[in-house]
Amino acid sequence: MVVRKQFILVSLVVALALLFAAAAPARGQEQPQPPVHAVAPGDTWAALAMRYGVSQEQLQAANPHPNRYRQPVAGSTIQLPAEAAERTGLLRRPAGSLLRLAVATNQNPWALARLNGVDDPLRPNFYRPIYVPATEGVPQDLPPGFASLELSQLPAVPGQAIGYRATASGVLSVTARLNASLMPSFVNGDRVVGVGATGAFFYPGAPELSIQLPDAPLWAQPWQFAPGSWDYDQLTLSGAAAEIDQEAIRAEGERLYAIWSQVTNAPQWQEPFRYPIESYLQISSRYGARRSYNGGPYRTYHEGVDFAAYGGTPVYAAARGTVVLAEILYVRGGAVLIDHGLGIYTGYYHMSEVHVTPGQVVEAGDQVGEVGSLGLSTGNHLHWDLLAAATWVDAAAWEAQDMGCWLLEGWGTPCSEPERG
């Protein structure tokens, strides 16, 4: 009897083991993962449905969101239905009828109408996206008139300069915004570039990028912003620096804002941006560092990059541009401000000597001053900052990402090689 019970028990254990073995994946065998897609600008639900041969409802069911009208976020990743199969083609939003589009793309208008679920190819489509079969390319739902659209970072990061570049035909003006903030846009023939910014207090998320062309419907798509990473600086002010109050800081800032909010419509730089100092001890404070003065709360952040260096160390222009300010300021000490075009400015502060004059055009590497400790400063250093769209951004990130050359390429004049000597 005991033997029989043991036999039954062993049999049950073996059966359960076989059952679990059948249900579990084989060792070393990976289970197929659902397909995913990295969202780029122009990847609307309509464009992705046409690209992968599925319905918008299937896509949205695989990526649920409370707002069904919200487009996929550029810089994020979405799930695709298992049956998705990528195909090539073009997506167009013609202003006239589908027949006009069919003639322009050498397509059969009735076949094109059936493919897109259109009853009458002679009826105006009111900017409905139309899929056109092609041997190459992928469907993208871009602003009307745009043939391409690229964003500078996917995802973007708060406190860094952002931009877009596009190719378009017949575009005379463009209005672009990130949420409510204007992103100045510039047209150069069939090229369009936009330059914007978010400060270091910008909250990460998915703000909406919108692009408006005259007499065309508004185009919009969310843009992913990842969290930033910041230092915390505690500064002790003494002597003359401790006597500088908030009213003096505010007044000087308002004067400078009136200068750097001016925008010239063409880039002046021709080479990659460079660091403004060649010999320094260390970077003593980074952009975006939260700051406490004399033990107070962290209410502000550092707007530039500080290079600790010996007094008298040469300071150079980071790129070609026009000097728009060169003088000794109360808060910023020896100061030089350079306009590089497209709303891009670089500032050089706390210098002991200034070697340029307003109106002077400087080249990358021209000396503009010498390191000092004038104004609101705790020791010899160069404060270097960069502004885009009248907003301080991380100058070190701009240089590291080669943002200047990225914009120039979008403008149609790639960066030239810097002279070595």
VENSULWO-V750201 format. One record per backbone hydrogen bond with DSSP energy under -0.5 kcal/mol. NH is the residue of the N-H (numbers start at 0). CO is the residue of the C=O. E is the energy in kcal/mol with one decimal. If there is no record, write none. Layout:
BEGIN
NH | CO | E
NH | CO | E
END
This chain:
BEGIN
4 | 0 | -2.1
5 | 1 | -2.3
6 | 2 | -2.5
7 | 3 | -2.5
8 | 4 | -2.4
9 | 5 | -2.7
10 | 6 | -2.4
11 | 7 | -2.2
12 | 8 | -2.2
13 | 9 | -2.4
14 | 10 | -2.4
15 | 11 | -2.3
16 | 12 | -2.3
17 | 13 | -2.4
18 | 14 | -2.2
19 | 15 | -2.5
20 | 16 | -2.2
21 | 17 | -2.0
22 | 18 | -1.7
23 | 19 | -2.3
28 | 25 | -2.2
29 | 27 | -0.6
36 | 77 | -2.2
38 | 36 | -0.6
38 | 75 | -2.7
42 | 39 | -2.1
43 | 41 | -1.7
47 | 43 | -2.8
48 | 44 | -2.3
49 | 45 | -1.9
50 | 46 | -2.2
51 | 47 | -2.3
52 | 48 | -0.9
53 | 48 | -1.5
58 | 54 | -1.8
59 | 55 | -2.7
60 | 56 | -2.0
61 | 57 | -1.6
62 | 58 | -0.8
63 | 60 | -0.5
67 | 65 | -0.9
69 | 66 | -1.4
73 | 71 | -0.6
73 | 221 | -2.6
74 | 38 | -2.4
75 | 72 | -2.1
77 | 36 | -2.4
79 | 34 | -2.9
83 | 80 | -2.0
84 | 51 | -2.1
86 | 50 | -2.2
88 | 136 | -1.6
89 | 131 | -2.7
91 | 129 | -2.2
97 | 122 | -0.7
98 | 120 | -2.4
100 | 96 | -1.3
101 | 97 | -2.7
102 | 98 | -2.3
103 | 99 | -2.0
104 | 100 | -1.8
105 | 102 | -0.9
106 | 101 | -3.0
108 | 106 | -0.6
111 | 107 | -2.6
112 | 108 | -2.1
113 | 109 | -2.4
114 | 110 | -2.2
115 | 111 | -1.4
116 | 113 | -1.0
117 | 112 | -3.1
122 | 119 | -1.3
124 | 95 | -1.3
126 | 93 | -0.8
127 | 124 | -1.2
129 | 91 | -2.8
131 | 89 | -2.9
140 | 41 | -3.5
141 | 139 | -1.3
145 | 142 | -2.5
146 | 166 | -2.9
147 | 166 | -1.3
149 | 164 | -2.6
151 | 162 | -2.4
155 | 223 | -2.6
157 | 225 | -0.9
158 | 197 | -0.5
158 | 198 | -0.5
159 | 156 | -1.5
161 | 195 | -2.0
163 | 193 | -1.7
164 | 149 | -2.0
165 | 191 | -2.8
166 | 147 | -1.0
167 | 189 | -2.4
168 | 144 | -1.4
171 | 169 | -0.5
174 | 211 | -2.4
175 | 173 | -0.5
175 | 182 | -0.6
176 | 209 | -2.2
177 | 180 | -2.7
178 | 176 | -0.6
178 | 207 | -3.2
180 | 177 | -2.1
182 | 175 | -3.0
183 | 181 | -0.6
183 | 194 | -0.5
185 | 192 | -3.1
187 | 190 | -3.1
190 | 187 | -1.5
191 | 165 | -2.4
192 | 185 | -2.3
193 | 163 | -2.6
194 | 183 | -2.4
195 | 161 | -3.2
197 | 159 | -0.7
201 | 198 | -1.7
204 | 224 | -0.8
206 | 222 | -0.5
208 | 206 | -0.5
208 | 220 | -2.5
209 | 176 | -2.7
209 | 207 | -0.6
210 | 218 | -2.7
211 | 174 | -2.9
213 | 172 | -0.6
215 | 212 | -1.4
218 | 210 | -2.3
220 | 208 | -2.2
222 | 206 | -2.8
223 | 73 | -3.1
224 | 204 | -3.3
225 | 155 | -2.9
232 | 289 | -3.2
234 | 232 | -0.5
234 | 291 | -3.1
236 | 234 | -0.6
240 | 237 | -1.0
241 | 237 | -0.6
241 | 238 | -0.6
242 | 238 | -0.7
242 | 239 | -0.9
243 | 240 | -1.2
244 | 242 | -0.6
248 | 244 | -1.8
249 | 245 | -2.7
250 | 246 | -2.5
251 | 247 | -2.2
252 | 248 | -2.1
253 | 249 | -2.2
254 | 250 | -1.8
255 | 251 | -2.1
256 | 252 | -2.5
257 | 253 | -1.6
258 | 254 | -0.6
258 | 255 | -1.0
259 | 255 | -2.7
260 | 256 | -1.5
261 | 258 | -1.6
267 | 339 | -3.1
268 | 339 | -0.9
273 | 317 | -1.6
279 | 277 | -0.5
280 | 307 | -3.0
281 | 307 | -1.1
283 | 281 | -0.9
283 | 305 | -1.4
284 | 305 | -1.0
287 | 301 | -3.1
288 | 285 | -1.5
289 | 230 | -2.6
290 | 299 | -2.6
291 | 232 | -2.3
293 | 234 | -3.5
293 | 291 | -0.5
295 | 292 | -1.7
298 | 290 | -0.8
298 | 296 | -1.4
299 | 290 | -0.9
301 | 288 | -2.1
304 | 383 | -2.9
305 | 284 | -2.8
306 | 304 | -0.5
306 | 381 | -2.7
307 | 281 | -2.4
307 | 305 | -0.6
308 | 379 | -0.9
311 | 370 | -2.7
312 | 309 | -1.8
314 | 368 | -2.4
315 | 275 | -3.3
316 | 365 | -2.7
320 | 361 | -2.0
321 | 338 | -2.5
322 | 359 | -3.1
323 | 336 | -2.9
324 | 336 | -1.3
326 | 334 | -1.8
328 | 326 | -0.7
328 | 332 | -2.9
332 | 328 | -0.9
333 | 350 | -1.5
334 | 326 | -3.1
335 | 347 | -1.9
336 | 324 | -2.4
337 | 345 | -2.6
338 | 321 | -3.0
339 | 337 | -0.6
339 | 343 | -3.0
340 | 343 | -0.6
341 | 263 | -2.5
343 | 340 | -1.7
344 | 342 | -0.5
344 | 386 | -1.9
345 | 337 | -1.8
346 | 384 | -2.5
347 | 335 | -2.3
348 | 382 | -2.3
349 | 331 | -3.9
350 | 333 | -2.2
351 | 369 | -1.7
352 | 369 | -0.9
354 | 367 | -2.7
355 | 367 | -0.6
358 | 322 | -3.5
359 | 356 | -1.9
361 | 320 | -2.6
361 | 359 | -0.6
364 | 316 | -2.4
365 | 362 | -2.2
367 | 314 | -2.8
368 | 314 | -1.3
369 | 352 | -1.8
370 | 312 | -2.5
371 | 380 | -0.8
373 | 349 | -1.0
375 | 330 | -3.4
376 | 374 | -1.9
380 | 371 | -2.3
381 | 306 | -2.1
382 | 348 | -1.4
382 | 380 | -0.5
383 | 304 | -2.7
383 | 381 | -0.7
384 | 346 | -2.0
385 | 392 | -0.8
386 | 344 | -2.8
387 | 390 | -2.4
388 | 342 | -0.7
389 | 342 | -0.6
390 | 387 | -1.1
392 | 385 | -2.7
393 | 158 | -2.3
394 | 392 | -0.8
397 | 393 | -2.0
398 | 394 | -2.1
399 | 395 | -2.5
400 | 396 | -2.7
401 | 398 | -0.8
402 | 397 | -2.2
405 | 401 | -2.0
406 | 402 | -2.2
407 | 403 | -2.1
408 | 404 | -2.6
409 | 405 | -1.5
410 | 406 | -1.9
411 | 407 | -1.2
412 | 407 | -2.3
415 | 269 | -2.9
END
